[in-house]
């Protein structure tokens, strides 16, 4: 079994990070989104919680942002939909949310004579992600079902979904330039989670993409605030290394009631 967040703290530069799992009580689904950045434009941002589970990136220095690609730097990283939540490192969050809504509105299968509930259960998370990424989809001229157009890194798109169950997805670049799309179920294990990052962890050039399946992590904290703080610490530099942290958002969803609670930590708002 992994040692809590060791899989994350061992990474010098993970890029963006998504963790989905269950809190130690087993009563809450947990989604964590974290941002680290090497360039000034990447670090000139913070995470903002708009309420009801919605979290987005926001500019802290408009002048500095001009050195980067605004379409890749500003986006909703967490958005709720009826019965679930979408999370990602880009504009594909909106695509996943819209896909979930469309799936929920599809006609139900013919009646078998069994009484149907007034509100059908949300579609499976894995099906939402597969449907969202099954064909190219342009947002502001960028195909959000492919890796990011930021050569030579070709940053993978990482995504996740909480609905009736949970799943993660990643889109990496194949050697021939085609997108390689993979989806992973996330088991509902108390105090455990699964983690995807955009990069493998080394701070080098060109940045190596995340490899393999999601990593197992421990989720031992009891509140969103404590969880965000634990992830923020895990992302911190060793010794006198460069601090590449931007922000962390942690969201708890009560398994039975669906009630949401969120916490955000930004490096720009540290008080010492």
KEKE-3310 file (N, C-alpha, C; in steps of 0.2 Angstrom, whole numbers, plus 5000, padded with zeros to 4 digits):
npx = (5004:5002:5011:5002:5003:5015:5018:5015:5023:5036:5038:5046:5042:5026:5017:5000:4988:4977:4967:4956:4945:4940:4936:4944:4933:4924:4913:4913:4915:4930:4938:4952:4962:4976:4989:5004:5018:5031:5034:5034:5021:5013:5013:5007:4994:4979:4969:4951:4936:4920:4909:4896:4904:4911:4926:4939:4953:4962:4968:4983:4992:4990:4999:5010:5004:5003:5014:5011:4999:4983:4972:4975:4979:4968:4954:4939:4942:4935:4918:4901:4888:4871:4870:4883:4901:4913:4931:4946:4961:4959:4950:4942:4934:4922:4917:4915:4906:4895:4893:4889:4877:4869:4869:4861:4849:4845:4833:4826:4828:4816:4801:4800:4790:4793:4792:4798:4810:4808:4819:4831:4847:4863:4873:4886:4902:4914:4908:4903:4916:4921:4912:4913:4926:4926:4926:4934:4933:4931:4936:4937:4945:4954:4957:4950:4949:4961:4979:4988:4992:5006:5020:5037:5032:5019:5008:4999:4981:4972:4959:4944:4929:4915:4901:4888:4898:4916:4929:4944:4954:4966:4974:4987:5001:5005:5020:5018:5011:4997:4983:4983:4971:4966:4956:4951:4944:4939:4941:4929:4937:4939:4948:4957:4964:4965:4978:4982:4994:5000:5013:5028:5036:5050:5059:5064:5069:5065:5048:5044:5030:5016:5016:5009:4997:4985:4992:4992:4986:4986:4972:4971:4965:4952:4944:4940:4949:4960:4964:4967:4978:4987:4990:4996:5007:5014:5017:5027:5044:5059:5072:5081:5075:5067:5051:5037:5024:5007:4993:4980:4965:4952:4939:4925:4912:4897:4892:4879:4870:4874:4879:4891:4907:4921:4938:4952:4969:4981:4997:4999:4992:4997:5001:5012)
npy = (4994:5011:5025:5036:5052:5050:5046:5058:5067:5063:5068:5080:5090:5089:5095:5097:5091:5078:5070:5057:5050:5042:5049:5047:5043:5037:5043:5053:5057:5062:5075:5081:5095:5101:5113:5116:5126:5131:5142:5160:5164:5153:5153:5165:5164:5159:5148:5149:5147:5147:5144:5131:5120:5124:5128:5138:5144:5159:5175:5182:5192:5201:5206:5197:5186:5187:5182:5168:5155:5160:5152:5140:5142:5148:5142:5132:5121:5113:5108:5107:5095:5090:5077:5075:5078:5086:5087:5094:5098:5108:5116:5105:5102:5108:5102:5088:5090:5095:5084:5074:5080:5079:5065:5061:5066:5058:5047:5035:5017:5005:5002:4989:4985:4987:4998:5014:5025:5042:5051:5046:5037:5045:5044:5032:5036:5032:5030:5043:5050:5042:5045:5059:5061:5054:5059:5073:5089:5106:5120:5137:5136:5126:5108:5100:5086:5081:5080:5094:5108:5112:5111:5108:5100:5095:5093:5082:5079:5078:5071:5069:5062:5062:5053:5042:5033:5033:5040:5041:5050:5051:5059:5057:5060:5050:5043:5044:5056:5055:5056:5047:5039:5035:5027:5025:5016:5021:5014:5014:5016:5017:5030:5030:5034:5038:5044:5056:5064:5077:5077:5066:5069:5073:5088:5093:5096:5090:5090:5075:5065:5060:5042:5026:5018:5027:5033:5025:5033:5039:5045:5053:5064:5073:5084:5096:5107:5102:5092:5099:5106:5096:5091:5102:5103:5092:5095:5104:5111:5101:5103:5117:5119:5125:5133:5128:5128:5132:5132:5123:5114:5106:5096:5090:5078:5073:5056:5051:5062:5071:5084:5097:5103:5114:5118:5130:5133:5145:5149:5163:5168:5165:5168:5167)
npz = (5000:4997:5004:5010:5003:4996:4983:4976:4983:4979:4966:4958:4948:4945:4936:4932:4943:4947:4959:4964:4976:4992:5008:5025:5033:5025:5021:5012:4995:4987:4978:4971:4965:4958:4955:4948:4942:4930:4922:4921:4917:4920:4933:4937:4942:4951:4960:4961:4970:4966:4972:4976:4971:4960:4953:4946:4936:4938:4934:4941:4938:4925:4915:4915:4911:4897:4892:4890:4884:4884:4882:4886:4899:4907:4913:4918:4931:4940:4939:4943:4939:4937:4949:4949:4946:4936:4932:4927:4918:4909:4896:4893:4904:4903:4892:4897:4907:4899:4892:4901:4905:4893:4891:4902:4898:4888:4880:4891:4892:4885:4894:4906:4914:4927:4940:4938:4945:4949:4947:4937:4940:4939:4924:4921:4927:4919:4906:4903:4902:4891:4881:4880:4874:4862:4849:4840:4847:4847:4856:4857:4846:4849:4850:4862:4865:4863:4866:4873:4862:4864:4860:4864:4874:4873:4882:4892:4892:4907:4915:4925:4933:4944:4947:4947:4950:4949:4939:4929:4917:4903:4890:4880:4869:4855:4848:4834:4833:4835:4846:4861:4870:4886:4899:4916:4929:4946:4961:4975:4988:5005:5013:5003:4986:4969:4958:4945:4935:4924:4920:4922:4933:4934:4933:4920:4903:4886:4895:4902:4899:4910:4914:4912:4923:4934:4950:4966:4981:4998:5007:5021:5028:5036:5032:5019:5020:5027:5019:5007:5012:5016:5003:4997:5005:5001:4988:4990:4989:4991:5003:4998:4986:4971:4973:4966:4967:4963:4966:4976:4976:4985:4986:4994:4993:5000:5001:5002:5003:4994:4997:4995:4999:5000:4999:4996:4993:4989:4983:4981:4991:5003:5020:5027)
capx = (5000:5006:5012:4999:5004:5022:5018:5015:5029:5042:5038:5049:5037:5021:5013:4994:4987:4970:4966:4949:4945:4936:4940:4945:4927:4920:4906:4913:4919:4935:4941:4958:4965:4982:4992:5011:5020:5038:5035:5030:5014:5009:5013:5003:4987:4977:4962:4945:4930:4914:4903:4893:4909:4914:4933:4942:4959:4961:4975:4985:4996:4988:5005:5014:5000:5004:5019:5008:4993:4978:4967:4978:4980:4962:4948:4936:4945:4930:4912:4896:4882:4866:4872:4890:4906:4919:4937:4951:4967:4958:4943:4938:4929:4915:4914:4913:4900:4889:4891:4885:4870:4866:4868:4856:4843:4844:4828:4827:4826:4809:4799:4800:4785:4795:4791:4805:4811:4807:4825:4836:4854:4867:4877:4892:4908:4918:4904:4903:4922:4922:4908:4916:4932:4926:4927:4936:4928:4935:4934:4942:4950:4958:4954:4950:4950:4968:4984:4988:4997:5012:5027:5038:5030:5013:5005:4993:4975:4970:4952:4940:4922:4911:4894:4886:4904:4921:4934:4949:4956:4971:4975:4994:5003:5009:5026:5016:5007:4990:4981:4982:4966:4965:4951:4952:4939:4942:4937:4927:4940:4939:4954:4962:4962:4970:4981:4985:4997:5002:5020:5031:5039:5056:5060:5069:5067:5057:5045:5041:5023:5015:5016:5006:4991:4985:4995:4988:4988:4981:4968:4970:4963:4945:4940:4943:4954:4965:4966:4971:4984:4991:4992:5000:5014:5017:5020:5032:5051:5064:5077:5081:5073:5062:5044:5033:5017:5002:4987:4977:4958:4950:4931:4921:4904:4894:4890:4872:4866:4877:4882:4898:4911:4927:4943:4957:4975:4985:5003:4999:4988:5000:5002:5018)
capy = (5000:5017:5029:5043:5056:5049:5046:5064:5071:5061:5072:5087:5094:5085:5099:5098:5084:5076:5064:5056:5044:5043:5051:5041:5041:5033:5046:5058:5057:5067:5077:5086:5097:5105:5116:5119:5130:5133:5148:5165:5165:5148:5155:5171:5162:5156:5145:5153:5144:5151:5141:5125:5115:5126:5130:5140:5147:5166:5179:5187:5197:5201:5207:5191:5181:5188:5177:5161:5154:5161:5147:5134:5144:5150:5137:5129:5115:5109:5110:5102:5094:5086:5071:5073:5083:5086:5090:5093:5103:5113:5118:5099:5101:5110:5096:5083:5093:5095:5077:5071:5082:5076:5058:5061:5068:5053:5043:5029:5011:5004:5000:4982:4984:4988:5005:5018:5031:5049:5053:5040:5038:5048:5039:5030:5041:5030:5031:5050:5052:5039:5049:5066:5061:5049:5063:5079:5094:5112:5126:5142:5134:5120:5102:5098:5079:5079:5083:5102:5110:5116:5108:5101:5096:5091:5092:5077:5082:5074:5073:5065:5062:5059:5053:5036:5030:5038:5037:5046:5049:5054:5059:5058:5060:5045:5045:5047:5062:5054:5056:5041:5041:5030:5028:5021:5016:5023:5010:5018:5013:5022:5033:5029:5038:5037:5051:5057:5070:5078:5075:5060:5071:5076:5095:5093:5098:5092:5087:5068:5064:5055:5036:5021:5019:5031:5030:5025:5038:5038:5051:5052:5070:5073:5089:5098:5111:5098:5088:5104:5108:5090:5090:5108:5102:5087:5098:5109:5109:5098:5108:5124:5119:5130:5132:5128:5127:5138:5131:5117:5114:5100:5096:5084:5077:5068:5051:5050:5068:5075:5090:5099:5107:5115:5122:5131:5136:5147:5152:5170:5171:5163:5173:5165)
capz = (5000:4996:5010:5010:4997:4994:4976:4974:4985:4975:4960:4958:4945:4942:4932:4935:4947:4949:4964:4966:4980:4997:5014:5029:5036:5020:5020:5007:4989:4987:4972:4972:4959:4960:4949:4949:4936:4929:4918:4925:4915:4923:4941:4938:4942:4957:4960:4964:4971:4965:4976:4973:4969:4954:4954:4940:4937:4938:4933:4947:4935:4918:4911:4915:4907:4890:4889:4889:4880:4888:4881:4890:4906:4910:4912:4924:4933:4943:4938:4945:4935:4941:4951:4948:4946:4931:4934:4922:4917:4903:4894:4893:4910:4901:4888:4901:4910:4894:4890:4907:4905:4887:4893:4907:4895:4883:4882:4895:4888:4885:4901:4907:4918:4933:4941:4937:4950:4946:4945:4936:4943:4934:4920:4924:4925:4913:4900:4902:4899:4885:4876:4879:4871:4857:4843:4841:4850:4847:4860:4856:4841:4852:4851:4869:4866:4861:4870:4872:4857:4867:4858:4863:4880:4871:4889:4892:4896:4912:4917:4930:4934:4949:4945:4951:4952:4948:4934:4927:4909:4901:4883:4878:4862:4853:4844:4827:4834:4836:4853:4864:4875:4891:4904:4922:4935:4952:4966:4981:4994:5011:5014:4997:4980:4963:4956:4938:4934:4917:4919:4925:4939:4933:4931:4914:4896:4887:4900:4900:4900:4915:4911:4916:4927:4940:4956:4972:4986:5004:5009:5028:5031:5038:5030:5013:5021:5029:5013:5003:5016:5015:4996:4996:5008:4997:4982:4992:4987:4995:5005:4996:4979:4969:4975:4959:4968:4962:4971:4977:4978:4988:4987:4997:4991:5004:4997:5002:5002:4988:4999:4993:5003:4996:5001:4991:4995:4984:4985:4981:4997:5009:5025:5031)
cpx = (5004:5006:5009:5000:5012:5023:5018:5021:5035:5043:5041:5044:5032:5016:5006:4992:4979:4970:4958:4949:4939:4940:4940:4938:4922:4914:4907:4918:4924:4938:4946:4961:4970:4986:4999:5013:5028:5039:5031:5023:5010:5008:5009:4996:4986:4971:4957:4939:4924:4908:4900:4898:4912:4921:4936:4949:4958:4968:4976:4989:4995:4994:5009:5010:5001:5009:5017:5002:4987:4973:4969:4978:4974:4957:4945:4939:4940:4923:4907:4891:4877:4868:4879:4895:4911:4925:4942:4956:4966:4951:4938:4933:4922:4912:4912:4906:4894:4888:4887:4878:4866:4865:4862:4849:4841:4838:4829:4825:4819:4807:4798:4794:4786:4795:4798:4805:4810:4813:4830:4843:4858:4871:4883:4898:4912:4914:4904:4910:4923:4918:4910:4922:4932:4927:4930:4931:4933:4932:4939:4947:4955:4954:4955:4950:4956:4973:4985:4993:5002:5018:5032:5036:5024:5010:4999:4987:4973:4963:4949:4933:4920:4904:4891:4892:4910:4926:4939:4951:4962:4972:4983:4995:5007:5015:5024:5012:5000:4989:4980:4977:4965:4960:4952:4947:4943:4938:4935:4930:4941:4946:4959:4959:4967:4972:4983:4988:4999:5009:5023:5034:5046:5055:5065:5065:5069:5054:5042:5034:5022:5014:5012:4999:4991:4988:4990:4990:4983:4978:4966:4967:4955:4941:4944:4949:4960:4968:4970:4978:4989:4994:4997:5007:5017:5020:5026:5039:5055:5070:5076:5079:5068:5055:5040:5026:5013:4996:4984:4969:4956:4942:4929:4914:4902:4891:4883:4868:4868:4880:4889:4901:4918:4932:4949:4963:4979:4991:5003:4996:4991:5002:5008:5018)
cpy = (5006:5021:5036:5046:5055:5049:5053:5068:5069:5064:5079:5092:5090:5089:5100:5091:5084:5070:5064:5050:5045:5045:5046:5039:5036:5037:5051:5056:5063:5069:5082:5088:5102:5107:5118:5122:5131:5140:5154:5166:5159:5150:5161:5170:5160:5152:5149:5148:5148:5149:5135:5120:5118:5130:5132:5143:5155:5170:5183:5193:5197:5202:5201:5186:5181:5184:5170:5161:5154:5155:5141:5135:5145:5145:5135:5122:5110:5112:5105:5101:5090:5079:5069:5079:5081:5089:5089:5098:5107:5113:5111:5098:5103:5105:5090:5084:5092:5088:5073:5073:5079:5068:5057:5062:5063:5049:5036:5023:5009:5001:4992:4980:4985:4996:5008:5024:5037:5052:5048:5042:5041:5043:5037:5035:5039:5031:5039:5052:5049:5043:5056:5066:5056:5053:5070:5085:5101:5117:5131:5140:5128:5114:5099:5090:5076:5082:5090:5103:5115:5113:5112:5097:5092:5089:5087:5081:5076:5076:5068:5066:5059:5059:5047:5033:5035:5035:5043:5045:5053:5054:5061:5058:5054:5047:5047:5053:5061:5054:5049:5042:5034:5032:5023:5022:5018:5019:5015:5015:5018:5024:5032:5033:5036:5044:5050:5064:5071:5076:5069:5062:5074:5083:5095:5095:5093:5088:5080:5068:5059:5048:5031:5022:5024:5028:5030:5030:5037:5045:5051:5058:5070:5078:5092:5103:5108:5094:5093:5105:5102:5090:5096:5107:5097:5089:5103:5106:5105:5103:5115:5124:5124:5128:5133:5128:5134:5137:5124:5118:5107:5101:5089:5084:5071:5062:5050:5057:5072:5082:5091:5104:5108:5119:5124:5135:5138:5150:5159:5173:5168:5169:5172:5159)
cpz = (5000:5003:5009:5003:4994:4986:4973:4976:4982:4969:4961:4954:4941:4937:4935:4938:4948:4954:4965:4971:4986:5003:5019:5033:5031:5018:5014:5001:4989:4980:4973:4965:4961:4954:4952:4942:4936:4926:4922:4923:4919:4931:4942:4938:4949:4955:4964:4964:4971:4968:4972:4969:4962:4956:4947:4942:4935:4937:4939:4944:4927:4913:4910:4911:4900:4887:4888:4885:4884:4888:4885:4897:4910:4908:4919:4925:4936:4941:4940:4939:4939:4943:4951:4948:4940:4934:4928:4922:4911:4902:4893:4899:4907:4896:4892:4905:4905:4892:4895:4906:4899:4888:4897:4904:4889:4885:4886:4890:4889:4892:4901:4912:4925:4934:4941:4942:4946:4943:4944:4939:4937:4930:4923:4922:4920:4907:4898:4899:4892:4879:4875:4874:4864:4850:4845:4843:4851:4852:4859:4851:4843:4852:4858:4871:4864:4866:4869:4866:4859:4866:4862:4869:4878:4878:4888:4895:4901:4914:4922:4930:4940:4947:4950:4954:4950:4943:4932:4920:4908:4893:4882:4871:4860:4849:4837:4827:4835:4844:4855:4870:4880:4897:4910:4927:4941:4957:4972:4987:4999:5012:5009:4991:4975:4960:4948:4938:4926:4916:4924:4932:4939:4931:4926:4908:4891:4892:4898:4903:4906:4911:4916:4918:4932:4946:4962:4978:4992:5005:5016:5032:5031:5035:5023:5015:5023:5023:5008:5006:5015:5008:4995:4999:5004:4991:4984:4990:4992:4997:5002:4988:4977:4970:4968:4961:4966:4966:4971:4979:4980:4989:4989:4995:4996:5000:4997:5001:4996:4990:4998:4998:5000:5000:4996:4995:4989:4987:4986:4987:5003:5014:5029:5035)
residu = (UNK:UNK:UNK:UNK:UNK:UNK:UNK:UNK:UNK:UNK:UNK:UNK:UNK:UNK:UNK:UNK:UNK:UNK:UNK:UNK:UNK:UNK:UNK:UNK:UNK:UNK:UNK:UNK:UNK:UNK:UNK:UNK:UNK:UNK:UNK:UNK:UNK:UNK:UNK:UNK:UNK:UNK:UNK:UNK:UNK:UNK:UNK:UNK:UNK:UNK:UNK:UNK:UNK:UNK:UNK:UNK:UNK:UNK:UNK:UNK:UNK:UNK:UNK:UNK:UNK:UNK:UNK:UNK:UNK:UNK:UNK:UNK:UNK:UNK:UNK:UNK:UNK:UNK:UNK:UNK:UNK:UNK:UNK:UNK:UNK:UNK:UNK:UNK:UNK:UNK:UNK:UNK:UNK:UNK:UNK:UNK:UNK:UNK:UNK:UNK:UNK:UNK:UNK:UNK:UNK:UNK:UNK:UNK:UNK:UNK:UNK:UNK:UNK:UNK:UNK:UNK:UNK:UNK:UNK:UNK:UNK:UNK:UNK:UNK:UNK:UNK:UNK:UNK:UNK:UNK:UNK:UNK:UNK:UNK:UNK:UNK:UNK:UNK:UNK:UNK:UNK:UNK:UNK:UNK:UNK:UNK:UNK:UNK:UNK:UNK:UNK:UNK:UNK:UNK:UNK:UNK:UNK:UNK:UNK:UNK:UNK:UNK:UNK:UNK:UNK:UNK:UNK:UNK:UNK:UNK:UNK:UNK:UNK:UNK:UNK:UNK:UNK:UNK:UNK:UNK:UNK:UNK:UNK:UNK:UNK:UNK:UNK:UNK:UNK:UNK:UNK:UNK:UNK:UNK:UNK:UNK:UNK:UNK:UNK:UNK:UNK:UNK:UNK:UNK:UNK:UNK:UNK:UNK:UNK:UNK:UNK:UNK:UNK:UNK:UNK:UNK:UNK:UNK:UNK:UNK:UNK:UNK:UNK:UNK:UNK:UNK:UNK:UNK:UNK:UNK:UNK:UNK:UNK:UNK:UNK:UNK:UNK:UNK:UNK:UNK:UNK:UNK:UNK:UNK:UNK:UNK:UNK:UNK:UNK:UNK:UNK:UNK:UNK:UNK:UNK:UNK:UNK:UNK:UNK:UNK:UNK:UNK:UNK:UNK:UNK:UNK:UNK:UNK:UNK:UNK:UNK:UNK)
# end
